[in-house]
């Protein structure tokens, strides 16, 4: 939410590098009254900036600039940063791993499609301007493993020049699970009546015996 204060209304708001107008007004649910305007911007919007990522979440920042409506000189600017718990790594029981890598402010020239794992032939399963998703087997793509008592850890890295994101999955070597088992007695099979044609052949003989087939 932005309060106009003593600045009047002779300015144009910019979200990130884009002017807040046109389709962005509806996209960010822009509203205004005589004293304020407010909007809602998703943390993963292209107009937000990823500051820091970790295995447990993302810190995203929104930059807002107010520019003079005639000269486009910046009259005011401010930022808002928030941390969001985000699942960056998935470890599956079938021995596969999934990892989400995102473009961060410290590597502005990065295109997520350029990211690889330790084995550079392992590239993203899908990517866009901000994110890259990797899906791979723990026995591939340069993944290493180590044992620590009863814990087996598989590790890899998402890499590109100065970009490095550690990816790790932990599995219990000896794990016991209790599973509930239920059963029920099914009744004996029953022949169900049906509909159809029955062919009957009758043969006549000279004696007193009737034969049916």
C-alpha positions in Angstrom: 0.0 0.0 0.0 1.3 3.5 -0.9 0.1 6.7 0.7 0.1 9.8 -1.6 1.1 12.2 1.2 2.3 15.6 0.0 3.5 14.3 -3.3 0.2 14.9 -5.1 -0.6 12.8 -8.1 1.9 14.1 -10.7 3.8 10.8 -10.8 3.7 7.4 -12.5 4.4 4.2 -10.5 6.8 1.5 -11.8 6.9 -2.0 -10.5 10.4 -3.3 -11.0 11.3 -1.9 -14.5 7.8 -1.8 -15.8 5.2 1.0 -15.6 2.2 0.0 -13.5 -0.5 0.3 -16.1 -2.5 -1.5 -18.8 -2.8 -5.3 -18.1 -0.6 -5.0 -14.9 -3.4 -3.2 -13.1 -5.6 -6.2 -13.4 -2.8 -8.7 -12.9 -1.8 -7.2 -9.6 -5.3 -6.3 -8.5 -4.6 -2.6 -8.4 -7.0 -0.4 -6.3 -7.0 3.2 -5.3 -8.9 5.8 -3.3 -8.3 9.5 -2.5 -5.3 8.9 -0.2 -3.8 5.5 -1.2 -3.3 2.9 -3.8 -2.6 -0.8 -3.1 -1.9 -4.0 -5.0 -0.9 -7.6 -4.6 2.2 -9.0 -6.4 3.1 -12.7 -6.2 6.6 -13.4 -4.9 7.4 -15.3 -8.1 6.3 -12.5 -10.5 8.7 -11.4 -13.2 8.6 -8.0 -11.7 9.9 -9.3 -8.3 13.5 -10.1 -7.6 14.9 -13.2 -6.0 17.5 -12.1 -3.5 18.5 -15.3 -1.8 17.5 -19.0 -2.2 18.1 -22.0 0.0 16.9 -25.6 0.2 14.0 -24.4 2.4 12.8 -21.2 0.8 13.2 -18.0 -1.2 13.6 -14.3 -0.2 11.9 -12.1 -2.8 12.0 -8.3 -3.1 9.6 -5.9 -4.8 11.0 -2.6 -6.0 8.5 0.3 -6.5 9.5 3.6 -8.1 7.5 6.8 -8.5 8.6 8.9 -11.5 7.6 12.4 -12.4 4.8 12.2 -15.0 6.5 14.8 -17.3 10.2 14.3 -16.9 10.3 10.6 -15.7 12.7 11.7 -12.9 12.5 9.4 -9.9 10.7 11.2 -7.1 10.6 8.3 -4.6 11.5 4.7 -4.5 11.3 1.9 -1.9 11.5 -1.9 -1.6 9.8 -4.6 0.3 11.5 -8.0 1.0 9.7 -11.1 2.2 10.8 -14.7 2.9 8.6 -17.5 1.6 9.0 -21.2 2.7 9.3 -23.0 -0.6 9.9 -26.7 -1.4 13.0 -26.5 -3.6 14.0 -30.3 -3.5 11.9 -33.4 -3.7 13.3 -36.8 -2.7 11.3 -39.8 -4.0 11.3 -43.4 -2.7 12.1 -44.7 -6.2 15.6 -43.2 -6.1 14.9 -40.0 -8.1 15.4 -36.4 -7.1 13.7 -33.2 -8.3 15.2 -29.7 -7.8 13.9 -26.2 -8.5 16.5 -23.6 -9.3 15.6 -19.9 -9.7 17.4 -16.9 -11.2 18.8 -14.6 -8.5 19.8 -11.0 -8.4 23.5 -11.7 -8.0 23.6 -13.4 -11.4 21.6 -11.0 -13.6 22.8 -12.5 -16.9 21.7 -16.0 -16.1 19.2 -17.8 -18.3 17.8 -20.8 -16.3 17.9 -23.0 -19.4 21.8 -22.7 -19.2 21.9 -24.4 -15.8 23.2 -27.9 -15.5 24.0 -30.5 -12.9 27.6 -31.6 -12.2 27.4 -33.7 -15.3 26.8 -30.9 -17.9 24.8 -33.2 -20.1 22.1 -33.2 -17.4 20.0 -30.1 -18.3 16.6 -28.9 -17.0 13.5 -30.9 -17.6 11.7 -27.6 -18.1 12.7 -23.9 -17.7 11.4 -20.3 -18.3 12.8 -16.8 -17.7 13.0 -17.3 -13.9 12.9 -21.1 -13.0 14.5 -24.3 -14.0 13.3 -27.8 -12.9 15.6 -30.8 -12.8 14.5 -34.4 -12.4 17.2 -37.1 -12.3 18.1 -40.5 -10.8 20.4 -40.6 -7.8 22.8 -42.8 -9.7 23.3 -40.4 -12.5 24.4 -36.8 -13.4 27.5 -36.8 -11.2 25.5 -37.4 -8.0 27.7 -38.6 -5.1 26.7 -40.5 -2.0 28.0 -40.9 1.5 27.0 -42.9 4.6 26.7 -41.3 8.0 25.7 -44.0 10.6 22.2 -45.0 9.5 21.8 -42.2 7.0 22.5 -42.3 3.3 22.9 -38.9 1.6 22.9 -38.2 -2.2 24.3 -34.9 -3.3 24.5 -32.9 -6.5 24.8 -29.3 -7.5 23.0 -27.0 -10.0 25.7 -25.0 -11.6 26.5 -22.1 -14.0 29.6 -20.0 -13.8 29.1 -18.2 -10.4 25.8 -19.9 -9.7 25.9 -22.9 -7.3 22.9 -24.5 -5.6 23.5 -27.6 -3.5 20.9 -30.4 -3.8 20.8 -33.2 -1.3 18.5 -36.1 -0.3 18.7 -38.2 2.8 17.5 -41.8 3.2 17.4 -44.0 6.2 19.4 -47.2 5.5 17.5 -49.4 7.9 14.0 -48.2 8.3 11.0 -50.2 9.7 7.4 -49.2 8.9 4.3 -50.6 10.5 1.6 -51.2 7.9 -2.0 -52.1 8.8 -3.5 -55.0 7.0 -7.2 -55.7 6.9 -9.1 -58.6 5.3 -12.7 -59.7 5.0 -14.4 -63.0 4.1 -16.1 -63.0 0.8 -19.3 -65.1 0.3 -19.2 -68.2 -2.0 -19.8 -67.4 -5.6 -23.4 -67.6 -6.7 -24.7 -68.5 -10.1 -26.7 -65.6 -11.4 -29.8 -66.3 -13.6 -29.4 -65.3 -17.2 -31.5 -64.8 -20.3 -30.9 -66.5 -23.7 -32.1 -69.1 -26.1 -32.2 -72.8 -25.4 -32.1 -75.2 -28.4 -34.2 -78.4 -28.1 -34.0 -81.3 -30.6 -36.7 -84.0 -30.4 -36.3 -87.4 -32.3 -39.3 -89.7 -32.9 -38.9 -93.5 -32.9 -41.2 -96.4 -33.6 -41.1 -97.7 -30.1 -42.6 -96.2 -27.0 -39.6 -94.2 -26.0 -39.1 -90.5 -26.5 -35.6 -89.3 -26.8 -34.7 -85.7 -26.1 -31.4 -84.1 -26.7 
